[in-house]
Amino acid sequence: YNSFYFLVYLIYLPHITKKKYTHTTMFSLRTTALKTLRRSYATEGASENVLKLQFAVPYNTFYKSSPVKQVNIPLECGRAGILANHVPVVEQLSSGVVEVFETDASQPGKKFFISSGFASVQPDSTLNITCAEAFELESFDLAKVESLKNEAEKNLNNSDQIIATDAKIQFDILSKLELELK
């Protein structure tokens, strides 16, 4: 925030001091202030290029400050891969697969299907994932998912708006889950 106030100060400097500054001097000062405002990577407390993962649902904790190499998360606006020293951020998660690479991104990661949630990256390279529901992807049966999806599809055009809305939510989530299982 100090850089922000410095930039505001520079904008009003000629008015405050009643001095005349050359255009080149003001441009140089403003450019310097703007460079300090740019986003940067997290480095505070980050060591050994390790991401610390905290991944929990109300009834279970999958990871508690566990060191991992990379985590891929489903966002409302697409997918993101999180590594150590990522820019601090808070994101809303959509239903989909969270993939955790514990040792190396070239090896298959552990996959969890989530309903929705939030992810935040802290300056110390800690990734917090909090979801209402999350299950290991391997715990699902493709045949059962397809059956439930077909059942939900039948209710999409139901005259009862509540049933139709529930069916739409079920159909969308089961469609994503089916794609991940295939």
Backbone hydrogen bonds, N-H to C=O, Kabsch-Sander energy under -0.5 kcal/mol:
donor,donor_aa,acceptor,acceptor_aa,energy
5,Y,1,Y,-2.1
6,F,2,N,-2.2
7,L,3,S,-2.2
8,V,4,F,-2.3
9,Y,5,Y,-2.6
10,L,6,F,-2.4
11,I,7,L,-2.0
12,Y,8,V,-1.8
13,L,9,Y,-0.8
15,H,12,Y,-0.5
16,I,12,Y,-2.3
17,T,13,L,-2.6
18,K,14,P,-1.1
21,Y,19,K,-0.6
26,M,22,T,-2.3
27,F,23,H,-2.6
28,S,24,T,-2.3
29,L,25,T,-2.3
30,R,26,M,-2.6
31,T,27,F,-2.4
32,T,28,S,-2.0
33,A,29,L,-2.1
34,L,30,R,-2.6
35,K,31,T,-2.1
36,T,32,T,-1.3
37,L,33,A,-0.8
37,L,34,L,-0.7
38,R,34,L,-0.7
38,R,35,K,-0.7
42,A,85,N,-0.5
46,A,43,T,-1.2
50,V,47,S,-1.4
51,L,68,V,-2.1
52,K,125,S,-3.0
53,L,51,L,-0.6
53,L,66,S,-3.0
54,Q,127,L,-2.9
55,F,63,Y,-2.0
56,A,129,I,-2.5
57,V,60,N,-3.0
60,N,57,V,-1.2
62,F,55,F,-2.2
62,F,60,N,-0.5
63,Y,55,F,-1.6
66,S,53,L,-2.1
68,V,51,L,-3.0
69,K,101,F,-2.4
70,Q,101,F,-1.6
71,V,82,I,-1.9
72,N,99,E,-2.7
73,I,80,A,-2.9
75,L,73,I,-0.7
75,L,78,G,-3.4
76,E,92,Q,-1.4
78,G,75,L,-1.3
80,A,73,I,-2.2
82,I,71,V,-3.2
82,I,80,A,-0.5
83,L,81,G,-0.5
84,A,69,K,-0.5
86,H,83,L,-1.0
89,V,121,V,-0.9
91,E,119,A,-3.1
93,L,117,G,-3.1
94,S,74,P,-1.9
96,G,114,I,-1.6
98,V,112,F,-3.0
99,E,72,N,-2.3
99,E,97,V,-0.6
100,V,98,V,-0.5
100,V,110,K,-2.9
101,F,70,Q,-3.1
101,F,99,E,-0.5
102,E,100,V,-0.8
107,Q,104,D,-1.4
110,K,100,V,-2.7
112,F,98,V,-2.4
113,F,135,F,-3.3
114,I,96,G,-3.1
114,I,112,F,-0.6
115,S,133,E,-1.8
117,G,93,L,-1.3
118,F,130,T,-2.4
119,A,91,E,-2.6
120,S,128,N,-2.2
121,V,89,V,-2.9
122,Q,120,S,-0.5
122,Q,126,T,-2.8
125,S,122,Q,-1.6
127,L,52,K,-3.3
127,L,125,S,-0.5
128,N,120,S,-3.0
128,N,126,T,-0.6
129,I,54,Q,-3.3
129,I,127,L,-0.5
130,T,118,F,-2.6
131,C,56,A,-2.0
132,A,116,S,-1.0
135,F,113,F,-2.1
137,L,111,K,-2.5
139,S,136,E,-1.9
140,F,137,L,-1.6
142,L,140,F,-0.6
145,V,141,D,-2.3
146,E,142,L,-2.6
147,S,143,A,-2.1
148,L,144,K,-2.5
149,K,145,V,-2.3
150,N,146,E,-2.3
151,E,147,S,-2.0
152,A,148,L,-2.3
153,E,149,K,-2.4
154,K,150,N,-1.4
155,N,151,E,-0.7
155,N,152,A,-0.8
156,L,153,E,-1.1
158,N,155,N,-1.5
161,Q,159,S,-0.7
164,A,160,D,-2.4
165,T,161,Q,-2.4
166,D,162,I,-2.4
167,A,163,I,-2.4
168,K,164,A,-2.0
169,I,165,T,-2.2
170,Q,166,D,-2.6
171,F,167,A,-2.9
172,D,168,K,-2.5
173,I,169,I,-2.3
174,L,170,Q,-2.8
175,S,171,F,-2.1
176,K,172,D,-1.8
177,L,173,I,-2.4
178,E,174,L,-2.6
179,L,175,S,-2.0
180,E,176,K,-1.8
181,L,177,L,-1.8
182,K,178,E,-1.4
